[in-house]
Amino acid sequence: MALKKANILVVDDDYDMLELIQRQLKEQNFHSFKAPSAIEAINILKYNAVDLVITDLQMPGIGGMELIKYCEEHFPDIAKLVITGYPSVDGALKAMKSGAVDYLVKPFTAEELRNSVEKSLPKKSLISENKKSQGPQTNVYAGIVGQSEKIEQLVDIIERVKNNRATILIQGESGTGKELVARAIHYKGSFAANPFIAVNCGAIPEELLESELFGYRKGAFTGANENRQGFFQAAAGGTIFLDEIGTASTTVQTRLLRVLQEKEVRRIGEQKAEKIELRVVAATNSDLFQMVKEGHFREDLYYRLNVVQITTPPLRERKNDIPLLAQNFLQKYRSEYGKSQIKLSDKALAILQRHSWPGNVRELENVIQRAIIMGEDTIEIKHLPNYLKYPIPASNSALKSLGEVEKEYILKVLARVDNNITRAAQILQIDRKTLRRKLK
């Protein structure tokens, strides 16, 4: 189902309410932005095409009523919907007079929200759910291969956010192409001529990450023998991609929050901060919302990063894209291995489409690359790794201990990712130290 054309901005200082409304809007197939304050909402409105603002009335600082009045004069074409947990006739009348189309009282059901949204949205913004996506209809988009519904929705969201500096959080399993999505956002947008800096936060030692991100002044610490810019300064005017953001330390999280709030960066050892304009795209294969609940990730930073949320779909949810992906990898590696005519047999393709692909697109690429090396003119079933093929069912007499099962599975994952410890740890959803300890 294609995403509906309208973009909706939700404003509420209650983070749980933000999550709830965004979830309900997503179920109704709307794309949404989130803002925990009126100031954040105004920044989003300046750089994004928004059709409807849903705002709470009671918020610290600038309240929802002031935001409605601001929108009415600065963005008169945007519809306004008010939500509040403190209903009153006077409040409803003031909201309507200030330009709100509807007034919704908390708590409300998903159906009540749907009705209010449809009532509030300009008729020209509503499109039927079976209408085709307005995004480019193509099998390849900035390196993203596929024509499934999941990929069409992904491309649609990229098209909506590519020309603004709204902070984006990309979530998805390892191997689903989160960096590919970040690069598509950058290189398809209006900042493509400016730098794109990718930083793997999980690959940089914790004690070095802060200095690498923000830079430092000569003499700021032992080993700081020169003034050095960080990745943020290097990405000025463009996009910085923070992969594995969930691994960042509390200190780095605090400094990153300031960058997002104040739009400025201060190098380690310097008193003066410098203003900076850039787009921050973060990615994680962890459940950041759960990490917030457990106290492992700052709640305020989570909502600063999660203005726009993009989820990269796992390969098992778009298996009809496997033939296109397989053909794409064949084309990629044919010339490299001097086998320009090699093709994939129908039986081999059927096995590829049957597999669940826990390593996602990256795992499929590794399998195709190996098959090209092993095959001649045609990739047959015999050229595929054995773990893809039908196994002999285990008998009750072959029961194993939990430790033995764990050991076998860890070794299997390592074999699939060519013994890459970082990638194996991501698939197993444990940290690298734990994985190394288990291997010993």
N, C-alpha and C positions, 0 to 999 in steps of 0.2 A: 504494500500500500504506500503510495507516494505521500510525502509530507504535505500538509496543508500549507498554503502560500503565506499565511499570516505569521508574523513574528510577534511574540508576546514577551513583555518585560514584567517580571514579578518583583515587587519591592516590599520587604517586611524585615524588621529587625529580629524576628523570631526565626532562627535557623531551621527548626523542625517544621515550621509552617512553610518556609521556602521549599524544603525538600518535598513536602506533601503536595503542594500545588504543582511543582514542576513534574512530579511523578504522574499526577492526574492529567496534566496537559500532554505529557508524553503519550499516555494511554489514548488520548483523544487525537494523537498524531500532529500536535503542534510543536514547533520549534520555539524554545524559550530562553531568555536571558534571566539571570538572577542578580539582585542587588540588595544588600543588607541595610542600606541607608539611602536617603534622598540624594546625597552628594554623589554616591556611586551610580545611582540611577541616571542622574544628569550627564555624567561622563559617558555612560553607555548610549544615551540618547543622541549625544553629539556625533557619535561615530558609527551608528548602526541604524538600519531601516527598521523601525518598530511600528506596528499597527495598533497595538493595544497595551496600555499600562494598567496592571493590576496592583493597587497599592493599599497598604494598611494605613489607617488614619493616625493611630497613636504610636509614634516613634520618637526616640530621643533626638534632640537637636531640631532639625527641620522636619516637621510633621508631614503627613500625607496630604493634608489640605493645601499646604504651601506648594507641595509638588504638583498637585492638580492645577493650581493657579498658574504656576510656572509653565507647565505643559500647554495650558490653554492659550497662552500668549506666544510662547516660543515654538511650540509644535502643535498648532491648531488642528492639524489633520489627524492627529493620533487620538484614538478613543481612550476613555478613562473608565475603569471599573474600581469601585471602592470596596474594601473588605474591612471589617472591624469586629472586635470582640466586645465593644462597648456601644451597643446600638442606642440611638435616640432619634426621635423625630426631627429635632433641631439639627443634629449632625447630618442626617440624610438630606434635609432640605438645603443645607449649606453646600454639601458635596454636589448636589444636582445643579445648584445655581452656579457653582464654580466650573461646571463643565463635565462632571461625571455622568455617564450614561446609565449606570446601574449601581446598586448598593447591596452588598452581600454580607450577611451576618455570620460570624464564626460561632460554633462549628457548622460547616456546610458539607453536603454530600458531593460526590463527583458529578452526579446528575445536575445538581443545582449549579455547580460551577460551569458545567457544559452549557446549560441554558443561558446563564448570565454572559458567558463569553460570546455565544452566538448572537445574543441580543445586542451586545456592546460593539462587536466588530463591524466596521464598514462592510456593506454588502459586497463591494468589489474585492475585498480581501478573502472572502470565503470561496473555496473551490470544493467540488465534490471529491470524496475520498477515492473514487476510482479514476480520477483524472491523472494523467501522466505527470511525472515530475518535471518541473521547469528547468532543471539542470540539464547539462549536456548528455544526450543519449549516445553513449559510445562504450566500446568494450575496454578501452584504456583511457584513463584520465590521470595525467601527471604521474604515470607509473603504477596507478591503482588499477588492477585488472579485474574485470567482472561485469556482469550485467544482471545480477540478481537484485531482488528488491532491497536487500540490506545494503548493497553497494550503491544503488541509486539514491537511497536516503543519505548515505555517507557523503556522496558527491554533492547532493543538494545542500547539506549543511556547510560544506567547505565553500560552496559558491556564495552562501549568505554571509560568511564571516571573513572572507579572504581580504577584503579591502579596508578593514578597520583594525584598531589596536586593542580590541577587547581581549582580556586574558582568557586562555582556553585550557581546559583540562581534558586530556585524552586518556581514557581508561580502556583496558583490554588485556587479554591474556598475552603471554609472551609469544612472539612470532606472528602477531596479527597485523603488523605494519604500522605501528604508532608513529615511528619517525617518518615513514613514507607519507602519512597523512599530514604531519607537521610541515614537511617540505612542500607538499601540494598547496597547503594554505599560504605559504610564503611565496612560492614561485608562480602561482596562478594569480596572485594579488597585486595590488598597486605598489608594494614595497619590494618587488622582486629584484630590482637593481641594487638594493641595499644588502648588507651582510645577513647570512643565515648561520648562526653559531649553534652547533649541537654539543651539549654537555651531558655525559653519562655520569650522573651524580653517584651511582653505585660503584663506578670503576675508579673513582678518585678517593684516596684515603681520607678519612673523616677530618684529620688534622690539617689537610691541605685544601680541602674543598672551599673553605671560606676565602682564602687568599687567591685561589684560582678564579673564583666567581667575581670578586669585588676588587682585586688588585691590592697593591700595598706600596707603601713609601719606603725608601731606603732607610735601613736601620730600625724598621718597625719590630723586627724579631730576628733571632739568630738565623743567619743565612739570607736575609734580605739585603743583598749587596747592591741593589739598584732599584730605581722607581719602576714599577711595572703595572700596566693596565690589566684589568681582569676581563673575563668573558663578557660581562655586561657592557663595559666600555667598548669592547671590540664589536658588539652587536648594535651599537647606537644607530638609530634610524631604521633598523631592520627587525629581525626576529631572533630571540634566544630560545632554544629548545632545551628544557630541563628534563632529561629522561631519568626514570627511577627516582622521582622527587620524594617518594616516601622514605628513602634512606638518608635524607638530609638531617643533620644534627639540629638540636634545639637552637643553637646559636645561629646557624645558617638560616633556619626558619624565621627567626626574629628579624634578621637583617633583610631577608627577602620580603617580609611583610612591609618593612619600611620602604623598600623600593617600590612596591606596588601602591602603597598609600601616598607617598610623597613625590613619586616620580623622580627620585634622586638617588645617587650612589656615592658612598664615602669609602675611599680606600683605607685599608688597615694602616693605622699610624697617622692618619690625617684628621684634622678637626673640621675642615670645610668639605661640604658635600657638593657634588656637581649634578645639575639637572640632566636628565636623560630621557629621551623619547624612544621607545621601542615596544615591540609586542612580545609578551611572555607566553610561551606555550609549554605546559608541563605535561608529563606523561607518567603513568604508573600501571603496573600489573597487580598492585595491591589494592585492597578495599580501604581507601583513605577515610571514608565515612566511619568504618568500623575502627580504624586507628584513632580517629578523633574521640570516639566513645571510650576507647581504652586508655586515652591520655597519651598516646604515642605521637600524635600530630596536632599542631595548633588548630583549634577550631576556626579562629578568625582568618588564618592563612588559607585554610581549606576553602572558605567561601570567597576569599579574594581570588583564588586560582580558578574556582569553579563558576565563573561568570557564564561561560559557555561550556557545556559538557558534551564531549564526543565519545562514543563507544565504538571501538573497532570490533566487528563481529568475528567470532571464531570460525574457522573453516568448516567445522561440522554443521554450522547453521547456514551455510551457503554452498552446499556440495555441487549445485548445478554450475558453479564457477570453476570447478576443478578441471574440466576439459580446456577452458580458456587459459587457466593458469599453467597447466601442463604444456600446452602449445607455446606459451610465452617463454617458459624455461627451456624448452627444446630449441627455440630460436636463439636464445641467449647463449647456450653452450655448444651449439652445433659447430660453429666456426672455430671456437676455442679448442675443441678436441678433434678437429679435422674430419667431422662426420656430417657434412652438409645435407645429406639425404635421409638421415635417420628419422624414423617416425615411431609412433606409439601404437601398438596393436590394440584392437578393441577389447580383448580379454584382459590385457594389462590395465587398460583404462578403467574397466569395470571394477577391478580390485582396488584401484586408487579411489574410486568413488564410494567404495564400501567402507573404507577405513575411517576411523573417528578423528585422526590427526590431532593428538594432544599437543604436538609442537607447531600446529597450524601451518601457515604458508611457508615458513622457514623450513619446516620438516619436509614438506612436499618438494621444495626446491632441492634440498639435499638428496632426496630419493631420485628425482629426475636426473640430477647431475651424476649420481652414481650409476644409474641405469644406462646413461649415454656412454660412460666409460666401459661398462661391461658388455653392452650390446654391439651389434654390427649395423645392418641396414634397418632392422626393426627391433624395438624394445618389446620383448616377450615376458611372460610371467616369470620365466626362469631368471630374468635379469633383475627382478625386484627382490628386496631383502625379505628374508623368511618371516620376519615378524608381521608382515602385511598379509601373509597367506593364512589359510584356514589351519588352526592348530588342532592337535589331538586333545580331546576333552580330558581333563585331569580326573583320575579315579580317586575314590575316597582313601585308598591305601597310600596315596602320594601326598597326604596332608603334611604341610611344613610349618615350622615355627614362624612367628611374626618377624623375627630377626632375619630368617632366611628369605622370606618373601620380600622384605624391605631391601635386602642386599641385592637380590635379583633385579628388582625394579630400578634401583639406583643405577646399576650397571647397564641396564637396557636404555635408560634415558641418556646416560653418558655416551653410549655407542651411537645413538641417533644424532647427537649434537657434536660428534667428532671430539669428544672429551673436553668440551668447553665448559669449565667449571661454572662460570657466571650464568650461562644459558641453562645449564642443568639445574642450578639452584633456583632459577626463576620458574622453571617448569614444576619443580618439586615444591615450590613455595616455602623454601627455607633459605637462610642466609648462607653465604659461602663458607664461613667459619664452621657452621654446623655440618655442612656437606663434607668439608675436609676432615673433620673429626670422625664422621661416620666411615669415610674411606679408609682412615687409618685402622 
